[in-house]
Amino acid sequence: MNRDNIQHEWKRYVQGELTAPEREQMDRMLLEDPEALGSYLLALENLPVPTLSDGDAFADQIMVRIAPPSASAVPETGTGRSRLQRLLVNQWLHYVAAACITMLFISAGIFDKMAPGNIGVTAQTKQPYSEIMVKKATGWLEEMKPAPYKQ
């Protein structure tokens, strides 16, 4: 193919006028031939840029298409959700549930089984991590407790 014919094919490719097999061949050329990318970019540069006769009308059409739905289409905040749904999105519920699950795992000794140092070690030779954690937590709470009031 001569240079003008190649440029014409790239112009057709950019404008979407090729058949599926032709488009696949051009895609393959873009991947395999470094010179094809230059021809493709040249075809892009030489395309005429469409002009808008009324830019404001065009912008208004776009804004109408992307405008949010009217206020009547959106349900009110109190009536659109059930009580359970409002409760489930509450962050504090998530924190409390995570704390409860953590305490359950500690009391069941799940963390003791997951500790890397406990592989192949019997429970009699080493103090469980849950006991260590409980002792540290109670020690920390004891430090926070105010001194008894003396009269």
Helices and strands as residue ranges (DSSP letters): H 3-15, H 20-32, H 34-45, H 55-66, G 71-73, H 77-80, H 83-88, H 91-108, H 110-114, G 116-118, H 129-144
